[in-house]
Amino acid sequence: MINYEIVEETITPFELQRADEIFTTNVIKGIQSISKYRKKKYSRDAATELLSLLKEKLF
């Protein structure tokens, strides 16, 4: 398991394209992976792990 630091901040489109992975979170939909932004495709590893950890804590 990887330790994560959660930070909420404003980012630029350039930073999105440099990222290894992108996902969104909210109360209604939970954690949602973003698989593609413009021409770049992203992995879903961290989002999948975070969702698993969240479910583990809830149930």
mmCIF file as Biopython writes it, N, C-alpha, C and O atoms, coordinates in Angstrom:
data_model
#
loop_
_atom_site.group_PDB
_atom_site.id
_atom_site.type_symbol
_atom_site.label_atom_id
_atom_site.label_alt_id
_atom_site.label_comp_id
_atom_site.label_asym_id
_atom_site.label_entity_id
_atom_site.label_seq_id
_atom_site.pdbx_PDB_ins_code
_atom_site.Cartn_x
_atom_site.Cartn_y
_atom_site.Cartn_z
_atom_site.occupancy
_atom_site.B_iso_or_equiv
_atom_site.auth_seq_id
_atom_site.auth_asym_id
_atom_site.pdbx_PDB_model_num
ATOM 1   N N  . MET A ? 1  ? 0.841   -1.177 0.000   1.0 0.0 1  A 1 
ATOM 2   C CA . MET A ? 1  ? 0.000   0.000  0.000   1.0 0.0 1  A 1 
ATOM 3   C C  . MET A ? 1  ? 0.891   1.247  0.000   1.0 0.0 1  A 1 
ATOM 4   O O  . MET A ? 1  ? 1.897   1.309  0.706   1.0 0.0 1  A 1 
ATOM 5   N N  . ILE A ? 2  ? 0.506   2.218  -0.792  1.0 0.0 2  A 1 
ATOM 6   C CA . ILE A ? 2  ? 1.224   3.476  -0.902  1.0 0.0 2  A 1 
ATOM 7   C C  . ILE A ? 2  ? 0.569   4.498  0.028   1.0 0.0 2  A 1 
ATOM 8   O O  . ILE A ? 2  ? -0.656  4.538  0.136   1.0 0.0 2  A 1 
ATOM 9   N N  . ASN A ? 3  ? 1.359   5.308  0.687   1.0 0.0 3  A 1 
ATOM 10  C CA . ASN A ? 3  ? 0.813   6.413  1.488   1.0 0.0 3  A 1 
ATOM 11  C C  . ASN A ? 3  ? 0.557   7.593  0.566   1.0 0.0 3  A 1 
ATOM 12  O O  . ASN A ? 3  ? 1.413   7.954  -0.241  1.0 0.0 3  A 1 
ATOM 13  N N  . TYR A ? 4  ? -0.614  8.191  0.686   1.0 0.0 4  A 1 
ATOM 14  C CA . TYR A ? 4  ? -0.995  9.308  -0.162  1.0 0.0 4  A 1 
ATOM 15  C C  . TYR A ? 4  ? -1.127  10.573 0.662   1.0 0.0 4  A 1 
ATOM 16  O O  . TYR A ? 4  ? -1.578  10.538 1.807   1.0 0.0 4  A 1 
ATOM 17  N N  . GLU A ? 5  ? -0.734  11.679 0.080   1.0 0.0 5  A 1 
ATOM 18  C CA . GLU A ? 5  ? -1.008  12.987 0.654   1.0 0.0 5  A 1 
ATOM 19  C C  . GLU A ? 5  ? -2.094  13.611 -0.207  1.0 0.0 5  A 1 
ATOM 20  O O  . GLU A ? 5  ? -1.906  13.796 -1.409  1.0 0.0 5  A 1 
ATOM 21  N N  . ILE A ? 6  ? -3.218  13.933 0.393   1.0 0.0 6  A 1 
ATOM 22  C CA . ILE A ? 6  ? -4.348  14.487 -0.343  1.0 0.0 6  A 1 
ATOM 23  C C  . ILE A ? 6  ? -4.287  16.009 -0.265  1.0 0.0 6  A 1 
ATOM 24  O O  . ILE A ? 6  ? -4.231  16.588 0.820   1.0 0.0 6  A 1 
ATOM 25  N N  . VAL A ? 7  ? -4.297  16.650 -1.441  1.0 0.0 7  A 1 
ATOM 26  C CA . VAL A ? 7  ? -4.218  18.103 -1.525  1.0 0.0 7  A 1 
ATOM 27  C C  . VAL A ? 7  ? -5.262  18.572 -2.526  1.0 0.0 7  A 1 
ATOM 28  O O  . VAL A ? 7  ? -5.387  18.004 -3.612  1.0 0.0 7  A 1 
ATOM 29  N N  . GLU A ? 8  ? -6.004  19.596 -2.168  1.0 0.0 8  A 1 
ATOM 30  C CA . GLU A ? 8  ? -6.953  20.195 -3.098  1.0 0.0 8  A 1 
ATOM 31  C C  . GLU A ? 8  ? -6.376  21.526 -3.543  1.0 0.0 8  A 1 
ATOM 32  O O  . GLU A ? 8  ? -6.136  22.416 -2.726  1.0 0.0 8  A 1 
ATOM 33  N N  . GLU A ? 9  ? -6.153  21.658 -4.856  1.0 0.0 9  A 1 
ATOM 34  C CA . GLU A ? 9  ? -5.573  22.893 -5.365  1.0 0.0 9  A 1 
ATOM 35  C C  . GLU A ? 9  ? -5.935  23.088 -6.830  1.0 0.0 9  A 1 
ATOM 36  O O  . GLU A ? 9  ? -6.374  22.156 -7.504  1.0 0.0 9  A 1 
ATOM 37  N N  . THR A ? 10 ? -5.749  24.287 -7.302  1.0 0.0 10 A 1 
ATOM 38  C CA . THR A ? 10 ? -5.991  24.613 -8.700  1.0 0.0 10 A 1 
ATOM 39  C C  . THR A ? 10 ? -4.780  24.169 -9.519  1.0 0.0 10 A 1 
ATOM 40  O O  . THR A ? 10 ? -3.636  24.382 -9.117  1.0 0.0 10 A 1 
ATOM 41  N N  . ILE A ? 11 ? -5.045  23.551 -10.670 1.0 0.0 11 A 1 
ATOM 42  C CA . ILE A ? 11 ? -3.957  23.114 -11.553 1.0 0.0 11 A 1 
ATOM 43  C C  . ILE A ? 11 ? -4.219  23.613 -12.970 1.0 0.0 11 A 1 
ATOM 44  O O  . ILE A ? 11 ? -5.344  23.975 -13.314 1.0 0.0 11 A 1 
ATOM 45  N N  . THR A ? 12 ? -3.185  23.626 -13.771 1.0 0.0 12 A 1 
ATOM 46  C CA . THR A ? 12 ? -3.293  24.114 -15.147 1.0 0.0 12 A 1 
ATOM 47  C C  . THR A ? 12 ? -3.488  22.936 -16.114 1.0 0.0 12 A 1 
ATOM 48  O O  . THR A ? 12 ? -3.207  21.793 -15.753 1.0 0.0 12 A 1 
ATOM 49  N N  . PRO A ? 13 ? -3.958  23.201 -17.322 1.0 0.0 13 A 1 
ATOM 50  C CA . PRO A ? 13 ? -4.043  22.146 -18.326 1.0 0.0 13 A 1 
ATOM 51  C C  . PRO A ? 13 ? -2.682  21.500 -18.607 1.0 0.0 13 A 1 
ATOM 52  O O  . PRO A ? 13 ? -2.610  20.301 -18.881 1.0 0.0 13 A 1 
ATOM 53  N N  . PHE A ? 14 ? -1.615  22.279 -18.541 1.0 0.0 14 A 1 
ATOM 54  C CA . PHE A ? 14 ? -0.266  21.739 -18.735 1.0 0.0 14 A 1 
ATOM 55  C C  . PHE A ? 14 ? 0.056   20.691 -17.671 1.0 0.0 14 A 1 
ATOM 56  O O  . PHE A ? 14 ? 0.625   19.644 -17.981 1.0 0.0 14 A 1 
ATOM 57  N N  . GLU A ? 15 ? -0.307  20.972 -16.415 1.0 0.0 15 A 1 
ATOM 58  C CA . GLU A ? 15 ? -0.071  20.014 -15.341 1.0 0.0 15 A 1 
ATOM 59  C C  . GLU A ? 15 ? -0.893  18.740 -15.529 1.0 0.0 15 A 1 
ATOM 60  O O  . GLU A ? 15 ? -0.427  17.649 -15.197 1.0 0.0 15 A 1 
ATOM 61  N N  . LEU A ? 16 ? -2.095  18.867 -16.053 1.0 0.0 16 A 1 
ATOM 62  C CA . LEU A ? 16 ? -2.915  17.686 -16.341 1.0 0.0 16 A 1 
ATOM 63  C C  . LEU A ? 16 ? -2.223  16.781 -17.358 1.0 0.0 16 A 1 
ATOM 64  O O  . LEU A ? 16 ? -2.235  15.558 -17.218 1.0 0.0 16 A 1 
ATOM 65  N N  . GLN A ? 17 ? -1.631  17.375 -18.364 1.0 0.0 17 A 1 
ATOM 66  C CA . GLN A ? 17 ? -0.963  16.582 -19.395 1.0 0.0 17 A 1 
ATOM 67  C C  . GLN A ? 17 ? 0.335   15.964 -18.897 1.0 0.0 17 A 1 
ATOM 68  O O  . GLN A ? 17 ? 0.784   14.968 -19.462 1.0 0.0 17 A 1 
ATOM 69  N N  . ARG A ? 18 ? 0.944   16.511 -17.873 1.0 0.0 18 A 1 
ATOM 70  C CA . ARG A ? 18 ? 2.168   15.944 -17.303 1.0 0.0 18 A 1 
ATOM 71  C C  . ARG A ? 18 ? 1.875   14.853 -16.268 1.0 0.0 18 A 1 
ATOM 72  O O  . ARG A ? 18 ? 2.780   14.109 -15.889 1.0 0.0 18 A 1 
ATOM 73  N N  . ALA A ? 19 ? 0.642   14.748 -15.812 1.0 0.0 19 A 1 
ATOM 74  C CA . ALA A ? 19 ? 0.288   13.810 -14.744 1.0 0.0 19 A 1 
ATOM 75  C C  . ALA A ? 19 ? 0.362   12.358 -15.216 1.0 0.0 19 A 1 
ATOM 76  O O  . ALA A ? 19 ? 0.184   12.065 -16.398 1.0 0.0 19 A 1 
ATOM 77  N N  . ASP A ? 20 ? 0.628   11.456 -14.268 1.0 0.0 20 A 1 
ATOM 78  C CA . ASP A ? 20 ? 0.612   10.022 -14.545 1.0 0.0 20 A 1 
ATOM 79  C C  . ASP A ? 20 ? -0.810  9.474  -14.494 1.0 0.0 20 A 1 
ATOM 80  O O  . ASP A ? 20 ? -1.146  8.510  -15.181 1.0 0.0 20 A 1 
ATOM 81  N N  . GLU A ? 21 ? -1.633  10.103 -13.672 1.0 0.0 21 A 1 
ATOM 82  C CA . GLU A ? 21 ? -3.002  9.637  -13.478 1.0 0.0 21 A 1 
ATOM 83  C C  . GLU A ? 21 ? -3.873  10.807 -13.049 1.0 0.0 21 A 1 
ATOM 84  O O  . GLU A ? 21 ? -3.421  11.715 -12.351 1.0 0.0 21 A 1 
ATOM 85  N N  . ILE A ? 22 ? -5.141  10.768 -13.481 1.0 0.0 22 A 1 
ATOM 86  C CA . ILE A ? 22 ? -6.099  11.804 -13.100 1.0 0.0 22 A 1 
ATOM 87  C C  . ILE A ? 22 ? -7.381  11.117 -12.645 1.0 0.0 22 A 1 
ATOM 88  O O  . ILE A ? 22 ? -7.849  10.166 -13.272 1.0 0.0 22 A 1 
ATOM 89  N N  . PHE A ? 23 ? -7.935  11.610 -11.555 1.0 0.0 23 A 1 
ATOM 90  C CA . PHE A ? 23 ? -9.245  11.137 -11.135 1.0 0.0 23 A 1 
ATOM 91  C C  . PHE A ? 23 ? -9.962  12.255 -10.403 1.0 0.0 23 A 1 
ATOM 92  O O  . PHE A ? 23 ? -9.334  13.189 -9.903  1.0 0.0 23 A 1 
ATOM 93  N N  . THR A ? 24 ? -11.280 12.152 -10.343 1.0 0.0 24 A 1 
ATOM 94  C CA . THR A ? 24 ? -12.081 13.121 -9.611  1.0 0.0 24 A 1 
ATOM 95  C C  . THR A ? 24 ? -12.752 12.400 -8.448  1.0 0.0 24 A 1 
ATOM 96  O O  . THR A ? 24 ? -12.924 11.181 -8.468  1.0 0.0 24 A 1 
ATOM 97  N N  . THR A ? 25 ? -13.122 13.168 -7.450  1.0 0.0 25 A 1 
ATOM 98  C CA . THR A ? 25 ? -13.851 12.603 -6.314  1.0 0.0 25 A 1 
ATOM 99  C C  . THR A ? 25 ? -14.994 13.536 -5.952  1.0 0.0 25 A 1 
ATOM 100 O O  . THR A ? 25 ? -14.899 14.754 -6.100  1.0 0.0 25 A 1 
ATOM 101 N N  . ASN A ? 26 ? -16.071 12.938 -5.478  1.0 0.0 26 A 1 
ATOM 102 C CA . ASN A ? 26 ? -17.168 13.696 -4.880  1.0 0.0 26 A 1 
ATOM 103 C C  . ASN A ? 26 ? -18.047 12.742 -4.075  1.0 0.0 26 A 1 
ATOM 104 O O  . ASN A ? 26 ? -17.883 11.524 -4.147  1.0 0.0 26 A 1 
ATOM 105 N N  . VAL A ? 27 ? -18.964 13.295 -3.320  1.0 0.0 27 A 1 
ATOM 106 C CA . VAL A ? 27 ? -19.796 12.495 -2.423  1.0 0.0 27 A 1 
ATOM 107 C C  . VAL A ? 27 ? -20.740 11.580 -3.193  1.0 0.0 27 A 1 
ATOM 108 O O  . VAL A ? 27 ? -20.977 10.449 -2.767  1.0 0.0 27 A 1 
ATOM 109 N N  . ILE A ? 28 ? -21.270 12.030 -4.287  1.0 0.0 28 A 1 
ATOM 110 C CA . ILE A ? 28 ? -22.261 11.258 -5.038  1.0 0.0 28 A 1 
ATOM 111 C C  . ILE A ? 28 ? -21.620 10.108 -5.818  1.0 0.0 28 A 1 
ATOM 112 O O  . ILE A ? 28 ? -22.056 8.963  -5.690  1.0 0.0 28 A 1 
ATOM 113 N N  . LYS A ? 29 ? -20.606 10.391 -6.613  1.0 0.0 29 A 1 
ATOM 114 C CA . LYS A ? 29 ? -20.020 9.383  -7.509  1.0 0.0 29 A 1 
ATOM 115 C C  . LYS A ? 29 ? -18.770 8.719  -6.952  1.0 0.0 29 A 1 
ATOM 116 O O  . LYS A ? 29 ? -18.292 7.742  -7.529  1.0 0.0 29 A 1 
ATOM 117 N N  . GLY A ? 30 ? -18.228 9.219  -5.852  1.0 0.0 30 A 1 
ATOM 118 C CA . GLY A ? 30 ? -17.023 8.616  -5.276  1.0 0.0 30 A 1 
ATOM 119 C C  . GLY A ? 30 ? -15.783 8.971  -6.079  1.0 0.0 30 A 1 
ATOM 120 O O  . GLY A ? 30 ? -15.576 10.129 -6.443  1.0 0.0 30 A 1 
ATOM 121 N N  . ILE A ? 31 ? -14.958 7.964  -6.353  1.0 0.0 31 A 1 
ATOM 122 C CA . ILE A ? 31 ? -13.713 8.163  -7.102  1.0 0.0 31 A 1 
ATOM 123 C C  . ILE A ? 31 ? -13.927 7.712  -8.541  1.0 0.0 31 A 1 
ATOM 124 O O  . ILE A ? 31 ? -14.323 6.573  -8.788  1.0 0.0 31 A 1 
ATOM 125 N N  . GLN A ? 32 ? -13.666 8.600  -9.481  1.0 0.0 32 A 1 
ATOM 126 C CA . GLN A ? 32 ? -13.824 8.272  -10.897 1.0 0.0 32 A 1 
ATOM 127 C C  . GLN A ? 32 ? -12.527 8.545  -11.647 1.0 0.0 32 A 1 
ATOM 128 O O  . GLN A ? 32 ? -12.013 9.663  -11.634 1.0 0.0 32 A 1 
ATOM 129 N N  . SER A ? 33 ? -12.010 7.521  -12.293 1.0 0.0 33 A 1 
ATOM 130 C CA . SER A ? 33 ? -10.800 7.672  -13.104 1.0 0.0 33 A 1 
ATOM 131 C C  . SER A ? 33 ? -11.103 8.451  -14.374 1.0 0.0 33 A 1 
ATOM 132 O O  . SER A ? 33 ? -12.191 8.353  -14.941 1.0 0.0 33 A 1 
ATOM 133 N N  . ILE A ? 34 ? -10.133 9.214  -14.799 1.0 0.0 34 A 1 
ATOM 134 C CA . ILE A ? 34 ? -10.203 9.881  -16.094 1.0 0.0 34 A 1 
ATOM 135 C C  . ILE A ? 34 ? -9.162  9.182  -16.961 1.0 0.0 34 A 1 
ATOM 136 O O  . ILE A ? 34 ? -7.963  9.249  -16.691 1.0 0.0 34 A 1 
ATOM 137 N N  . SER A ? 35 ? -9.631  8.521  -17.991 1.0 0.0 35 A 1 
ATOM 138 C CA . SER A ? 35 ? -8.729  7.683  -18.785 1.0 0.0 35 A 1 
ATOM 139 C C  . SER A ? 35 ? -8.003  8.446  -19.891 1.0 0.0 35 A 1 
ATOM 140 O O  . SER A ? 35 ? -6.953  8.005  -20.360 1.0 0.0 35 A 1 
ATOM 141 N N  . LYS A ? 36 ? -8.560  9.597  -20.316 1.0 0.0 36 A 1 
ATOM 142 C CA . LYS A ? 36 ? -7.940  10.337 -21.411 1.0 0.0 36 A 1 
ATOM 143 C C  . LYS A ? 36 ? -8.245  11.823 -21.281 1.0 0.0 36 A 1 
ATOM 144 O O  . LYS A ? 36 ? -9.369  12.219 -20.975 1.0 0.0 36 A 1 
ATOM 145 N N  . TYR A ? 37 ? -7.222  12.635 -21.518 1.0 0.0 37 A 1 
ATOM 146 C CA . TYR A ? 37 ? -7.376  14.089 -21.576 1.0 0.0 37 A 1 
ATOM 147 C C  . TYR A ? 37 ? -6.593  14.559 -22.784 1.0 0.0 37 A 1 
ATOM 148 O O  . TYR A ? 37 ? -5.388  14.330 -22.889 1.0 0.0 37 A 1 
ATOM 149 N N  . ARG A ? 38 ? -7.293  15.219 -23.695 1.0 0.0 38 A 1 
ATOM 150 C CA . ARG A ? 38 ? -6.720  15.572 -24.991 1.0 0.0 38 A 1 
ATOM 151 C C  . ARG A ? 38 ? -6.180  14.300 -25.640 1.0 0.0 38 A 1 
ATOM 152 O O  . ARG A ? 38 ? -6.953  13.368 -25.864 1.0 0.0 38 A 1 
ATOM 153 N N  . LYS A ? 39 ? -4.904  14.223 -25.946 1.0 0.0 39 A 1 
ATOM 154 C CA . LYS A ? 39 ? -4.383  13.026 -26.618 1.0 0.0 39 A 1 
ATOM 155 C C  . LYS A ? 39 ? -3.687  12.061 -25.670 1.0 0.0 39 A 1 
ATOM 156 O O  . LYS A ? 39 ? -3.234  11.001 -26.101 1.0 0.0 39 A 1 
ATOM 157 N N  . LYS A ? 40 ? -3.591  12.404 -24.392 1.0 0.0 40 A 1 
ATOM 158 C CA . LYS A ? 40 ? -2.867  11.561 -23.442 1.0 0.0 40 A 1 
ATOM 159 C C  . LYS A ? 40 ? -3.806  10.589 -22.734 1.0 0.0 40 A 1 
ATOM 160 O O  . LYS A ? 40 ? -4.908  10.955 -22.326 1.0 0.0 40 A 1 
ATOM 161 N N  . LYS A ? 41 ? -3.353  9.354  -22.596 1.0 0.0 41 A 1 
ATOM 162 C CA . LYS A ? 41 ? -4.100  8.335  -21.860 1.0 0.0 41 A 1 
ATOM 163 C C  . LYS A ? 41 ? -3.442  8.119  -20.505 1.0 0.0 41 A 1 
ATOM 164 O O  . LYS A ? 41 ? -2.221  8.208  -20.374 1.0 0.0 41 A 1 
ATOM 165 N N  . TYR A ? 42 ? -4.268  7.832  -19.492 1.0 0.0 42 A 1 
ATOM 166 C CA . TYR A ? 42 ? -3.794  7.715  -18.120 1.0 0.0 42 A 1 
ATOM 167 C C  . TYR A ? 42 ? -4.093  6.331  -17.544 1.0 0.0 42 A 1 
ATOM 168 O O  . TYR A ? 42 ? -5.023  5.646  -17.969 1.0 0.0 42 A 1 
ATOM 169 N N  . SER A ? 43 ? -3.276  5.943  -16.565 1.0 0.0 43 A 1 
ATOM 170 C CA . SER A ? 43 ? -3.518  4.682  -15.858 1.0 0.0 43 A 1 
ATOM 171 C C  . SER A ? 43 ? -4.632  4.881  -14.837 1.0 0.0 43 A 1 
ATOM 172 O O  . SER A ? 43 ? -5.096  6.001  -14.623 1.0 0.0 43 A 1 
ATOM 173 N N  . ARG A ? 44 ? -5.054  3.794  -14.213 1.0 0.0 44 A 1 
ATOM 174 C CA . ARG A ? 44 ? -6.107  3.852  -13.196 1.0 0.0 44 A 1 
ATOM 175 C C  . ARG A ? 44 ? -5.662  3.209  -11.886 1.0 0.0 44 A 1 
ATOM 176 O O  . ARG A ? 44 ? -6.492  2.912  -11.027 1.0 0.0 44 A 1 
ATOM 177 N N  . ASP A ? 45 ? -4.380  2.997  -11.731 1.0 0.0 45 A 1 
ATOM 178 C CA . ASP A ? 45 ? -3.862  2.248  -10.588 1.0 0.0 45 A 1 
ATOM 179 C C  . ASP A ? 45 ? -4.164  2.905  -9.243  1.0 0.0 45 A 1 
ATOM 180 O O  . ASP A ? 45 ? -4.703  2.247  -8.353  1.0 0.0 45 A 1 
ATOM 181 N N  . ALA A ? 46 ? -3.835  4.165  -9.075  1.0 0.0 46 A 1 
ATOM 182 C CA . ALA A ? 46 ? -4.036  4.847  -7.793  1.0 0.0 46 A 1 
ATOM 183 C C  . ALA A ? 46 ? -5.522  4.972  -7.465  1.0 0.0 46 A 1 
ATOM 184 O O  . ALA A ? 46 ? -5.927  4.751  -6.324  1.0 0.0 46 A 1 
ATOM 185 N N  . ALA A ? 47 ? -6.330  5.323  -8.457  1.0 0.0 47 A 1 
ATOM 186 C CA . ALA A ? 47 ? -7.771  5.458  -8.222  1.0 0.0 47 A 1 
ATOM 187 C C  . ALA A ? 47 ? -8.376  4.127  -7.797  1.0 0.0 47 A 1 
ATOM 188 O O  . ALA A ? 47 ? -9.222  4.081  -6.904  1.0 0.0 47 A 1 
ATOM 189 N N  . THR A ? 48 ? -7.945  3.049  -8.435  1.0 0.0 48 A 1 
ATOM 190 C CA . THR A ? 48 ? -8.440  1.725  -8.072  1.0 0.0 48 A 1 
ATOM 191 C C  . THR A ? 48 ? -8.030  1.368  -6.644  1.0 0.0 48 A 1 
ATOM 192 O O  . THR A ? 48 ? -8.836  0.840  -5.878  1.0 0.0 48 A 1 
ATOM 193 N N  . GLU A ? 49 ? -6.786  1.653  -6.290  1.0 0.0 49 A 1 
ATOM 194 C CA . GLU A ? 49 ? -6.313  1.358  -4.936  1.0 0.0 49 A 1 
ATOM 195 C C  . GLU A ? 49 ? -7.048  2.211  -3.904  1.0 0.0 49 A 1 
ATOM 196 O O  . GLU A ? 49 ? -7.444  1.702  -2.855  1.0 0.0 49 A 1 
ATOM 197 N N  . LEU A ? 50 ? -7.235  3.491  -4.184  1.0 0.0 50 A 1 
ATOM 198 C CA . LEU A ? 50 ? -7.945  4.366  -3.249  1.0 0.0 50 A 1 
ATOM 199 C C  . LEU A ? 50 ? -9.394  3.928  -3.066  1.0 0.0 50 A 1 
ATOM 200 O O  . LEU A ? 50 ? -9.912  3.954  -1.949  1.0 0.0 50 A 1 
ATOM 201 N N  . LEU A ? 51 ? -10.044 3.531  -4.141  1.0 0.0 51 A 1 
ATOM 202 C CA . LEU A ? 51 ? -11.421 3.054  -4.054  1.0 0.0 51 A 1 
ATOM 203 C C  . LEU A ? 51 ? -11.499 1.790  -3.203  1.0 0.0 51 A 1 
ATOM 204 O O  . LEU A ? 51 ? -12.412 1.638  -2.392  1.0 0.0 51 A 1 
ATOM 205 N N  . SER A ? 52 ? -10.552 0.898  -3.386  1.0 0.0 52 A 1 
ATOM 206 C CA . SER A ? 52 ? -10.494 -0.319 -2.582  1.0 0.0 52 A 1 
ATOM 207 C C  . SER A ? 52 ? -10.298 0.002  -1.096  1.0 0.0 52 A 1 
ATOM 208 O O  . SER A ? 52 ? -10.959 -0.588 -0.242  1.0 0.0 52 A 1 
ATOM 209 N N  . LEU A ? 53 ? -9.397  0.930  -0.791  1.0 0.0 53 A 1 
ATOM 210 C CA . LEU A ? 53 ? -9.167  1.329  0.601   1.0 0.0 53 A 1 
ATOM 211 C C  . LEU A ? 53 ? -10.408 1.979  1.212   1.0 0.0 53 A 1 
ATOM 212 O O  . LEU A ? 53 ? -10.727 1.745  2.377   1.0 0.0 53 A 1 
ATOM 213 N N  . LEU A ? 54 ? -11.100 2.788  0.428   1.0 0.0 54 A 1 
ATOM 214 C CA . LEU A ? 54 ? -12.314 3.427  0.891   1.0 0.0 54 A 1 
ATOM 215 C C  . LEU A ? 54 ? -13.388 2.396  1.213   1.0 0.0 54 A 1 
ATOM 216 O O  . LEU A ? 54 ? -14.033 2.475  2.259   1.0 0.0 54 A 1 
ATOM 217 N N  . LYS A ? 55 ? -13.581 1.441  0.329   1.0 0.0 55 A 1 
ATOM 218 C CA . LYS A ? 55 ? -14.575 0.388  0.554   1.0 0.0 55 A 1 
ATOM 219 C C  . LYS A ? 55 ? -14.223 -0.437 1.785   1.0 0.0 55 A 1 
ATOM 220 O O  . LYS A ? 55 ? -15.105 -0.838 2.545   1.0 0.0 55 A 1 
ATOM 221 N N  . GLU A ? 56 ? -12.942 -0.686 1.975   1.0 0.0 56 A 1 
ATOM 222 C CA . GLU A ? 56 ? -12.449 -1.437 3.132   1.0 0.0 56 A 1 
ATOM 223 C C  . GLU A ? 56 ? -12.814 -0.720 4.435   1.0 0.0 56 A 1 
ATOM 224 O O  . GLU A ? 56 ? -13.209 -1.357 5.411   1.0 0.0 56 A 1 
ATOM 225 N N  . LYS A ? 57 ? -12.680 0.598  4.441   1.0 0.0 57 A 1 
ATOM 226 C CA . LYS A ? 57 ? -12.991 1.392  5.639   1.0 0.0 57 A 1 
ATOM 227 C C  . LYS A ? 57 ? -14.490 1.472  5.894   1.0 0.0 57 A 1 
ATOM 228 O O  . LYS A ? 57 ? -14.929 1.522  7.043   1.0 0.0 57 A 1 
ATOM 229 N N  . LEU A ? 58 ? -15.271 1.484  4.821   1.0 0.0 58 A 1 
ATOM 230 C CA . LEU A ? 58 ? -16.728 1.628  4.960   1.0 0.0 58 A 1 
ATOM 231 C C  . LEU A ? 58 ? -17.418 0.327  5.359   1.0 0.0 58 A 1 
ATOM 232 O O  . LEU A ? 58 ? -18.419 0.347  6.075   1.0 0.0 58 A 1 
ATOM 233 N N  . PHE A ? 59 ? -16.884 -0.806 4.898   1.0 0.0 59 A 1 
ATOM 234 C CA . PHE A ? 59 ? -17.582 -2.076 5.137   1.0 0.0 59 A 1 
ATOM 235 C C  . PHE A ? 59 ? -16.787 -2.961 5.984   1.0 0.0 59 A 1 
ATOM 236 O O  . PHE A ? 59 ? -17.217 -4.073 6.290   1.0 0.0 59 A 1 
#
